[in-house]
């Protein structure tokens, strides 16, 4: 009798484990715009002259024009979570811009810019430029990093590598596409996903 109960318990545990793998609501609702191989450039419009290309499983740019370049999502969003993996060298200047007001003229004053720039004296990596600073700067140069950017109404939260770097409560921008920026250095993105809320 004990063996029967032991087997039933094992079957129940295995079933629960399988159900958790296939029915986990945390994995539902994500839209992959750029996969881990760097594929998905067609999900963005180009603004500017950066030489975006797929290389070694990532979307890479290392040369641009006289002004910032962007990859702008074709869809617009209101409330969402963005998961983005990025790699930059120490000299890079990049960012993830959200809720763009203008698809062609993109600035940190007509949208929210989650900064990727280890050398910026006022708005280093992990800040929301002009809107929210970090208590302690987080350097991104020379390694793969993750951003988790949550926008829900006026509240924005940024996590870098699982650690919250800044929170913003602001009512300037509520809807629009998002964009990946290239200004200088070497910038790579992979696994860019968005989950509308």
N, C-alpha and C positions, 0 to 999 in steps of 0.2 A: 504493500500500500504506500509506503514511504517513497518507493521508487517511482510510482505513478505520479505522486504529488511533485516530486523533484522534476520529472520530465515535463509535467504540465507547467511548472514554474519556469523552466528553461524555454519552453515554447512561447509562453506569454511574454517573457523578457525579449526574446528574439523578435516576436511580432511587434512589440512596442518600439524596439530599435528601428525596425524597417519602416514603421509608420512615421517615426520621427524623421527619418531621412527623406521620405517622399512627401510628407504632408506638413513640413515645417513652414508655417506662415511667414517666417522671417525671410525665406528665400523666394517668396512669391512677389510679383509685381515689379521686379527689376527689369529695365530695358537696357540691353547692352548696345552701346553706340560704337565702342571701340573695344575689340577683344584682346586677349592676352598675346595674340600674335601681331598686334598692331593693325589689324584689318578693320575697316569701317570708315575710311576717309570720306566715302560717299554720303555719310550721315551728316556732314558738315559743309558749309559754304566757306570759301576762302576769302579773306579780306587782307590785303597786303601781299608782300612779295617773299615771305619766308619759304624756304625750300623744303617744305614738309614732304616726307617720304617714309616708306616702311623699310626698316633696317634692323636686323637681328631681333625680330619679334616685337618691335616697338615703333611707334610713330615718332620720327626724329626731325628736328630742325636745328641747323647750326649756322644759318646765314639768312639775313633778311634785308629789307630795304632801309630807307631813311626814317621810316616811322614804324610803329608797332604793327605786327601782323597777328591775325586771329583765324581760328577755325570756329565758326559759329554754328551752333546746332540748328537744324532745319525746323525743329518744333519749338514752341514757346511753352513755358511752364509757370505755375504760380507757387504752389507749395510742393516741396520735394526733398529728397536726399540724393546727393551726388556722391558716388564713390569713384575716386580717381587715383591711379597709381602713376607716379612721376619720378623722373631721375633728372638731375641737373648737375652741371659742374659748378665750381665755386664762383665763377664769374657770371653765371646765368641771371637773366632777368626774365621772369615769366609770371603767369598767374592764371587763375580761373575766375572769369567774370560771370556774374549771375544776374538775372532779371534785367537784361539789356533794354534800354530805352530806344536805342537806335542800332540797327544791324550793321551799318556802314561806318558810323562815327562812334567808336567805342572808347570810353574813358572811365577812369575811376571816380568820376564825378557825375556820370549819367547812368551808372550801374554800380553794383557792389563788386569790388575786386578782392579776391582772396589771394594775397600776395605770395609769390615765390621769388625771393630775392634776399639772399643771406647777407648782402652788403648794404642794404638800404638802412640808413641811420634812424629813420622814424617809423617806417612800416616794413619790418623784416618778415621773413617767411612765417606764415600762419596768421598774420593780421588781416583785417578787412580795412584796406587803405582808406583813410579819412574818417572812418567810422568806429573802429575798434582795435585797440592795441593788445599786445600780449604782455603778461607779467614777466615772462622769461623767453628770450628769443630761442627758436628751434632751427638749427642749421640743417639744410637738406642736401648740401653739396656732396657728390660722390657716392650716393647710395640710392636705392629705391625707397620711396616713401609713399604713404597713402594720405589722402585727404578724405574726410567724411564731412560734407557740407550740408547742413540741414537748414532749410528755409521754411518757416511756418508762420504765415502772417508777418508781423513786424519783427519777429525774433529770428535771428540767424545764429547758428552755432557752428564752429569749426573745430574739428579734431584732426590732429596730425599724428599718424602712427598710433592711434588709439588714445591720445592724450588731448584733452580740450585745450585749445590755445586761445580762443577768444569767443565772446558772446556780444551780439549787437542787438539793440532794440531800436528800430528805426522804421519810419513810415515813408521813406522816399520812393522806393521802387517795389512794386508788388507782382509784376508779371513780365515775362519776356524770355527770349532764348538765353542760352549760356554760351560762353566762348572760352577756348584755350588760347593763351597768348604766347607769342614769341617776340622778344626784343633783342636779346643778345646771349652769347655763350652757346652751350649745348643743352638742348631741352628735349626730353623724351616723355611720351605718355603711352600707357597701355591700360587695359581694363578700365575704361570709362563707362560707368553705368549710372542710370538715374531711376529713381523710384518716385513717381508722383504720389502725393499724400492726399 
